[in-house]
């Protein structure tokens, strides 16, 4: 869970954990405050002590869910990339990461992340919290890129933060293909990413 969220009162954490499980099961609009209170066994008074309103619960739970995605992405990327031994090995490993993260069966995850980003559009608090989680991901990928640059496996002239953002943009942007009537061929997409990667490193 997001570190800022985890450093809160246990009752608030329990409500958020419960809201996360309900969102996972029913969607962000698929349950009521009464269902949240019943499942969490927390009183309405306690809920409104820790949150402005029910929509605040949903926004903060969505930030928690986004943070979970971020943690998974960082773990996957670092475990795959940090043991690379050569540029060719790096290209092979990047292809594995791309195949896994861009797989058609990951479309629900891409949709979910896009929906979470959209859900904080009108919540200043939600945007602020989400920006911390997003910055954490960008920084973590940038750190991996810098490490690979120091090992002369990626062109040192490339700005790590720009490359980090670019990688995330084309990954999340695949949601556009998930909603189109005639999706691009998965192998053609992977091949295009491979050519881009080779050009960058």
C-alpha positions in Angstrom: 0.0 0.0 0.0 1.0 3.6 -0.6 3.5 4.6 2.2 1.6 7.8 3.0 -1.6 5.9 3.4 0.0 3.2 5.5 1.2 5.8 8.0 -2.4 6.4 9.0 -4.8 5.3 11.7 -5.5 1.5 11.8 -9.3 2.2 11.3 -8.7 4.2 8.2 -6.3 1.5 6.9 -9.0 -1.1 7.5 -11.6 0.9 5.7 -9.3 1.4 2.8 -8.3 -2.3 2.6 -12.0 -3.2 2.7 -12.8 -0.6 0.0 -10.0 -2.0 -2.2 -11.4 -5.5 -1.9 -14.9 -4.3 -2.8 -13.6 -2.3 -5.8 -11.7 -5.4 -7.0 -14.9 -7.4 -6.7 -17.6 -5.0 -7.9 -15.9 -1.9 -9.4 -15.6 1.6 -8.0 -19.3 2.3 -8.5 -20.5 -1.2 -7.7 -21.1 -1.0 -4.0 -22.6 1.3 -1.4 -21.4 3.0 1.8 -23.7 0.6 3.7 -21.9 -2.4 2.1 -18.5 -1.0 3.0 -19.6 -0.5 6.6 -21.1 -3.9 6.9 -18.0 -5.7 5.4 -15.6 -3.6 7.4 -17.7 -3.7 10.7 -16.7 0.0 11.1 -19.3 2.5 12.2 -20.5 5.4 10.0 -19.2 7.9 12.5 -15.7 6.4 12.3 -15.8 6.5 8.5 -16.7 10.2 8.4 -14.1 10.8 11.1 -11.4 9.6 8.7 -12.9 10.6 5.3 -14.7 13.6 4.0 -17.4 11.5 2.4 -17.9 8.2 0.6 -16.3 9.5 -2.6 -13.2 10.4 -0.7 -13.0 6.7 0.4 -13.3 5.6 -3.2 -10.6 8.0 -4.4 -8.2 7.0 -1.7 -8.8 3.3 -2.2 -8.1 3.8 -5.9 -4.8 5.5 -5.1 -4.0 2.4 -2.9 -4.8 0.1 -5.9 -2.7 2.2 -8.2 0.2 2.0 -5.7 -0.1 -1.8 -5.7 0.2 -1.8 -9.5 3.3 0.4 -9.1 4.9 -1.9 -6.6 4.3 -4.9 -8.8 5.7 -3.1 -11.9 8.9 -2.0 -10.0 9.4 -5.5 -8.6 9.0 -7.1 -12.1 11.2 -4.6 -13.8 14.1 -4.7 -11.3 14.1 -8.5 -11.0 14.3 -8.9 -14.7 16.7 -6.1 -15.6 19.2 -5.9 -12.8 20.9 -9.2 -13.6 21.4 -8.5 -17.3 24.9 -9.2 -18.5 25.2 -7.6 -22.0 23.2 -5.5 -24.5 21.9 -8.5 -26.3 20.9 -10.0 -23.0 19.2 -6.7 -22.1 17.3 -6.7 -25.4 16.1 -10.3 -24.7 15.0 -9.4 -21.2 13.2 -6.2 -22.4 11.4 -8.3 -24.9 10.2 -10.7 -22.1 9.0 -7.7 -20.0 7.2 -6.2 -23.0 5.5 -9.5 -23.9 4.3 -10.0 -20.3 3.2 -6.4 -19.7 1.6 -5.9 -23.2 -0.2 -9.3 -23.4 -3.8 -9.1 -24.5 -5.0 -10.7 -21.3 -3.5 -7.7 -19.4 -6.1 -5.4 -21.0 -8.3 -5.3 -17.8 -5.2 -4.1 -15.8 -4.6 -1.4 -18.4 -8.2 -0.3 -18.3 -8.1 -0.2 -14.5 -5.1 2.0 -14.4 -6.5 4.4 -16.9 -9.8 4.5 -14.9 -7.9 5.2 -11.7 -6.1 8.1 -13.3 -9.4 9.5 -14.6 -11.1 9.0 -11.3 -8.9 11.6 -9.5 -9.5 14.3 -12.2 -11.8 16.3 -9.8 -10.1 15.4 -6.6 -7.2 17.6 -5.6 -6.3 15.3 -2.7 -6.5 12.2 -5.0 -4.3 13.8 -7.7 -1.7 14.7 -5.1 -1.7 11.2 -3.6 -1.6 9.6 -7.1 1.2 11.8 -8.2 3.4 10.5 -5.3 2.8 6.9 -6.4 3.3 7.7 -10.1 6.5 9.6 -9.2 7.8 6.6 -7.3 7.3 4.4 -10.4 9.0 7.0 -12.7 11.9 7.3 -10.3 12.3 3.6 -9.9 12.5 3.0 -13.7 14.9 5.9 -14.0 17.1 4.4 -11.4 17.2 1.1 -13.3 18.1 3.0 -16.5 20.9 4.9 -14.8 22.3 1.7 -13.4 22.3 0.2 -16.9 23.9 3.4 -18.3 26.7 3.1 -15.7 27.2 -0.5 -16.9 27.3 0.9 -20.5 24.3 -1.2 -21.5 22.1 1.8 -22.5 23.3 5.0 -24.3 24.4 7.5 -21.7 23.1 10.4 -23.8 19.5 9.3 -23.1 17.8 11.2 -20.3 16.6 8.5 -17.8 13.4 10.3 -16.8 12.4 10.9 -20.3 13.0 7.2 -21.2 11.1 6.1 -18.1 8.1 8.2 -19.0 8.2 7.1 -22.6 8.2 3.4 -21.6 5.2 4.0 -19.3 3.4 6.0 -22.0 3.5 3.4 -24.7 2.7 0.7 -22.2 -0.4 2.4 -20.7 -1.3 3.8 -24.2 -1.9 0.3 -25.4 -5.3 0.7 -23.8 -6.3 2.4 -27.1 -5.7 -0.8 -28.9 -7.7 -2.7 -26.3 -10.8 -0.7 -27.2 -10.5 -0.6 -31.0 -12.6 -2.7 -33.3 -9.6 -4.1 -35.1 -6.7 -4.4 -32.7 -3.1 -4.5 -34.1 -1.5 -7.9 -34.3 0.3 -8.6 -31.0 3.4 -10.0 -32.6 3.6 -6.9 -34.9 3.3 -4.7 -31.8 6.1 -6.6 -30.0 8.3 -6.4 -33.0 7.8 -2.6 -33.3 8.7 -2.1 -29.6 11.8 -4.3 -30.1 12.9 -2.1 -33.0 12.4 1.0 -30.9 14.3 -0.5 -28.0 17.3 -1.5 -30.2 17.4 2.1 -31.6 17.4 3.5 -28.1 20.0 1.4 -26.5 
